[in-house]
Amino acid sequence: MTTQRSQTRSGIRSGRLGQGIAVLVLTWLVITHWTTAAEPAPIRLALIEGLSGPFANAGEAVHRNLHWAVERVNRRGGVTLPDGRRPLELVRYDSQGEAEVALSRLRSAIDDGITFVTQGNSSAVASALIGALERHNTREPGRRAILLNYSAVEPSLTNDKCSFWHFRFDAHADMRLNALTDVLREDASLKKVYLIGQDYSFGQQVVRRSREMIAAKRPDIEIVGEELHPPGRIKDFAPYAVKILASGAQAVVTGNWGNDLTLLVKAAQEVGVRTAFYTFYGNALGVPGTIRDAGVGSVLAVAEWVPNLGDPASEAFYASFRRRYPAPSDDYLHARMQVMVEMLVAAIERARTTEPTAVARALEGLRYDGVTLGGVGAATMRADDHQLQQPLVVSVMDRAGTPGVPHDVEGSGFGFRPVRRLAADEARMPHGCRMVRPE
């Protein structure tokens, strides 16, 4: 009896335990289903960039900018679509700065179902990605993707190599160089210039076009040296700096970026070069902190935006970024990357879908009036070549705290003061694109 009663009680306890587990499992399934239903799938953006290797610092600076842009969109509720709002998500793919690796990462991103790809640090990599997307989108129209380019500025990418699947949000090299050489032209004392760049399509373009523009604007200036060097491989630029010193150059024009620029300017300082440097990217990534007083009044840079524009919108924009990334080493804000993400969101909302072909068409002709680019107006994505038409500002290095320089760069004590601002119409250049659009 006792045994039988004991077994009965044990069976009751076992039955109740089983019922409890069943209830817990059912509750978990309901909660999981509700959570999944309540959280729409994010719209993913692939970042294919050199996040390791010699230009990793530039890649990580890009990631910070895009991550912040995504955060800003998500903070206001995400992207509005007919079926509700969806958040953005940034997914990192390390290309190591190599074209072949980048192509492999592109295949991975597409296999992961990502249709919006971002890249910029290297025109050679961008060219490879554009070609790959042209082939892929033709072969597999059901799995198309588009490339959003924030920094690859070799002009052919929106000229003879233009593609419907590629949009450039940075001013291309000729646009930047035209602004720089306009400022260079105004220095009447300047008689000798040295040209140096990285030995790939972009660097070659900058050296060639620098020679041509200077000859057209100031035929009295002598080009006393031209140099191309392997990108990302030179650890000691002293031999190049010695050549610059020996040439008697009063100014150097360079498109170098990342460590190739920082190490070049550092070597020039160490061997006693005291020339002006007309640069694309001399306003960050260690350059101001490296040259310090030697750069005051002599290092110039061209960009779509600098912190010292002086208008309230720009001040608020910069202050917000610095609150998010307060470390001095993280102080490298690219307005164009914020513009790129904001314009993508606007295009998706205009197209009312994330389908890449529809989004690409919605991007064409789209106007952006947000961040005060260059302090002089809005930007428009030109439909004919997918080159963003945007303002530019040329600035010169000076000590923080001097008139016009309330903000320094990377905690260096030195910042950049605007010396010339160009509205989008002034920065505009003709193109040779023959766009082939999908039917």
Residue pairs with C-beta under 8 A, 6 or more apart in sequence:
40 83
40 84
40 85
40 86
40 87
41 86
42 86
42 87
42 88
42 89
43 79
43 86
43 87
43 88
43 89
43 116
43 348
43 354
44 88
44 89
44 90
44 91
44 112
44 113
44 114
44 116
45 66
45 70
45 88
45 89
45 90
45 91
45 114
45 116
45 117
45 118
45 148
45 341
45 344
46 91
46 93
46 105
46 106
46 109
46 112
46 114
46 116
46 117
46 118
47 62
47 63
47 66
47 90
47 91
47 92
47 93
47 118
47 119
48 93
48 95
48 102
48 105
48 106
48 109
48 117
48 118
48 119
48 125
48 129
49 59
49 62
49 63
49 92
49 93
49 94
49 95
49 118
49 119
49 120
49 121
50 56
50 58
50 59
50 94
50 95
50 96
50 97
50 98
50 121
50 122
51 59
51 60
51 63
51 92
51 94
51 95
51 96
52 59
52 94
52 96
53 96
53 97
53 98
53 232
54 97
54 232
54 233
54 258
54 259
55 97
55 121
55 122
55 232
55 257
55 258
55 259
57 258
57 259
57 285
57 286
58 121
58 257
58 258
58 285
59 94
59 97
59 121
61 284
61 285
61 330
61 332
61 334
62 120
62 121
62 150
62 151
62 334
62 337
63 90
63 92
64 325
64 330
64 332
65 332
65 333
65 334
65 337
65 338
66 90
66 118
66 150
66 337
66 341
67 90
68 321
68 324
68 325
68 338
69 337
69 338
69 340
69 341
69 342
70 88
70 89
70 90
70 341
71 324
72 338
72 341
73 79
73 87
73 88
73 341
73 342
73 345
74 87
74 88
77 85
78 85
78 86
78 87
78 88
79 85
79 86
79 87
79 88
79 345
79 348
79 349
80 349
81 348
81 349
81 352
81 353
81 354
82 352
88 341
88 345
91 109
91 112
91 114
93 105
93 106
93 108
93 109
94 101
94 105
95 101
95 102
95 105
95 119
95 125
97 121
97 122
97 125
97 232
98 125
99 122
99 124
99 125
99 128
100 128
102 119
102 125
102 128
102 129
103 128
103 129
103 132
106 117
106 129
106 132
106 133
106 145
109 117
109 145
110 136
110 143
110 145
114 145
115 143
115 144
115 145
115 146
115 354
115 355
115 356
116 145
116 146
116 148
116 344
116 354
116 356
116 359
117 129
117 133
117 145
117 146
117 147
117 148
118 147
118 148
118 149
118 150
118 340
119 125
119 126
119 129
119 147
119 148
119 149
119 150
119 152
120 126
120 149
120 150
120 151
120 152
120 170
121 151
121 152
121 257
121 258
122 152
122 200
122 202
123 152
123 153
123 154
123 157
123 200
123 201
123 202
124 200
124 201
124 202
125 152
126 147
126 149
126 152
126 154
126 157
126 166
127 152
127 154
127 156
127 157
127 161
127 201
129 147
130 147
130 157
130 161
130 163
130 165
130 166
133 145
133 146
133 147
133 163
133 165
133 166
134 163
134 165
136 143
136 144
136 145
137 144
137 145
137 165
137 356
137 438
141 438
144 165
144 355
144 356
144 357
145 165
145 356
146 165
146 166
146 167
146 356
146 359
146 360
147 163
147 165
147 166
147 167
148 167
148 169
148 340
148 344
149 157
149 166
149 167
149 168
149 169
149 170
150 169
150 170
150 334
150 336
150 337
150 340
151 170
152 168
152 170
152 202
153 168
153 170
153 171
153 172
153 173
153 176
153 202
153 280
154 172
154 173
154 201
154 202
154 205
155 172
155 173
155 174
155 205
156 201
156 205
157 166
157 168
157 172
158 166
158 168
158 172
158 385
158 386
158 387
158 431
158 433
159 385
159 431
159 432
159 433
160 432
160 433
160 434
162 385
162 386
162 431
162 433
162 434
162 435
163 386
163 436
164 360
164 386
164 435
164 436
164 437
164 438
165 356
165 360
166 386
167 360
167 363
167 381
167 386
167 388
168 386
168 387
168 388
169 336
169 337
169 339
169 340
169 343
169 388
170 304
170 336
170 388
171 302
171 304
171 388
171 390
171 392
171 427
172 387
172 429
173 202
173 205
173 206
173 209
173 255
173 280
174 205
174 209
174 429
175 392
175 427
175 428
175 429
176 280
176 302
176 392
177 206
177 209
177 210
177 213
177 253
177 255
178 213
178 427
178 429
179 302
179 392
179 394
179 420
179 422
179 427
180 253
180 278
180 280
180 300
180 302
180 394
181 210
181 213
181 214
181 217
181 253
181 278
182 217
182 394
182 420
183 278
183 300
183 394
183 419
183 420
184 190
184 193
184 214
184 217
184 218
184 251
184 253
184 278
185 217
185 218
187 251
187 276
189 250
190 218
190 221
190 250
190 251
190 276
191 220
191 221
191 222
191 250
192 221
192 222
192 224
192 247
192 248
192 249
192 250
192 251
193 210
193 214
193 221
193 222
193 223
193 224
193 249
193 250
193 251
193 252
193 253
194 223
194 224
194 225
194 226
194 227
194 243
194 244
194 247
194 249
194 251
194 252
194 253
194 275
195 206
195 207
195 210
195 211
195 223
195 225
195 226
195 227
195 252
195 253
195 254
196 207
196 225
196 226
196 227
196 228
196 229
196 240
196 244
196 252
196 253
196 254
196 256
196 264
197 203
197 204
197 206
197 207
197 227
197 228
197 229
197 254
197 255
197 256
198 228
198 229
198 230
198 231
198 232
198 255
198 256
198 257
198 260
199 228
199 229
199 230
199 231
200 231
202 255
203 228
203 231
203 255
203 256
204 228
205 255
206 253
206 254
206 255
206 280
207 226
207 228
207 255
210 253
211 223
211 226
214 221
214 223
214 253
215 221
224 247
224 248
224 249
225 243
225 244
225 247
225 249
227 240
227 243
229 240
229 260
231 260
232 258
232 259
232 260
234 240
234 260
234 263
235 263
236 263
236 267
237 263
237 264
237 266
237 267
237 268
238 267
238 270
238 271
240 264
240 267
241 264
241 267
241 268
241 270
241 271
241 273
242 271
244 252
244 268
244 273
244 275
245 268
245 271
245 272
245 273
249 275
250 275
250 276
251 275
251 276
251 277
251 278
252 268
252 273
252 275
252 276
252 277
252 278
253 278
254 261
254 264
254 277
254 278
254 279
254 280
255 279
255 280
256 264
256 279
256 280
256 281
257 280
257 281
257 285
258 281
258 285
259 285
259 286
261 279
261 281
261 282
261 285
261 287
262 285
262 286
262 287
262 290
265 277
265 282
265 287
265 290
265 291
265 295
265 299
266 290
266 291
268 275
268 277
269 290
269 291
269 294
274 294
274 298
275 298
276 298
276 299
276 300
277 295
277 298
277 299
277 300
278 300
279 287
279 299
279 300
279 301
279 302
280 301
280 302
281 287
281 301
282 288
282 295
282 299
282 300
282 301
282 397
283 301
283 303
283 306
283 395
283 397
283 409
283 416
284 331
284 332
284 409
284 410
285 332
286 410
287 295
287 299
288 295
288 299
288 397
288 408
288 409
288 410
288 412
288 414
288 415
288 416
289 409
289 410
289 411
289 412
289 414
291 299
291 397
292 412
292 413
292 414
293 399
295 397
295 414
296 397
296 398
296 399
296 414
297 396
297 397
297 398
298 396
298 397
299 396
299 397
300 394
300 395
300 396
300 397
300 419
301 394
301 395
301 397
301 416
302 392
302 393
302 394
302 395
303 392
303 393
303 395
304 334
304 335
304 336
304 339
304 373
304 374
304 379
304 390
304 391
304 392
304 393
305 314
305 333
305 334
305 335
305 336
305 371
305 372
305 373
305 374
305 393
306 393
306 395
306 416
306 418
307 314
307 318
307 333
307 407
307 409
307 415
307 416
308 395
308 404
308 405
308 406
308 407
308 415
308 416
308 417
308 418
309 372
309 374
309 375
309 393
309 418
310 375
310 404
310 406
311 372
311 375
313 371
313 372
314 371
314 372
314 375
317 333
317 335
317 338
317 371
317 372
318 333
318 407
321 333
322 331
325 331
328 410
328 411
328 412
329 410
329 411
331 409
331 410
331 411
332 410
335 371
335 373
336 373
336 388
336 390
338 370
338 371
339 368
339 370
339 371
339 373
339 379
339 388
339 390
342 368
342 370
343 363
343 366
343 368
343 381
344 359
344 363
346 362
346 366
346 368
347 359
347 360
347 362
347 363
347 366
348 354
348 359
348 362
350 362
350 366
351 358
351 359
351 361
351 362
353 359
357 438
363 381
363 386
364 381
364 383
364 386
365 380
365 381
365 382
365 383
366 380
366 381
367 378
367 379
367 380
367 381
368 378
368 379
368 380
369 378
373 379
373 390
373 391
374 390
374 391
374 392
374 393
374 421
374 422
374 423
375 391
375 393
375 418
375 421
376 391
376 393
376 421
376 422
376 423
377 391
377 423
377 424
378 424
379 388
379 389
379 390
379 391
379 424
380 388
380 389
380 390
380 424
381 387
381 388
381 389
382 388
382 389
382 431
384 431
384 433
384 435
385 431
385 433
385 435
386 433
386 435
387 431
389 424
389 425
389 427
389 428
390 424
390 427
391 421
391 422
391 423
391 424
391 426
391 427
392 421
392 422
392 427
393 418
393 420
393 421
393 422
394 418
394 419
394 420
394 421
394 422
395 416
395 417
395 418
395 419
396 416
396 417
396 419
397 414
397 415
397 416
397 417
398 404
398 405
398 414
398 415
398 416
398 417
399 405
399 413
399 414
399 415
400 406
400 407
400 408
400 413
400 414
400 415
402 417
403 417
404 417
404 418
405 415
405 416
405 417
406 415
407 415
408 414
408 415
409 415
409 416
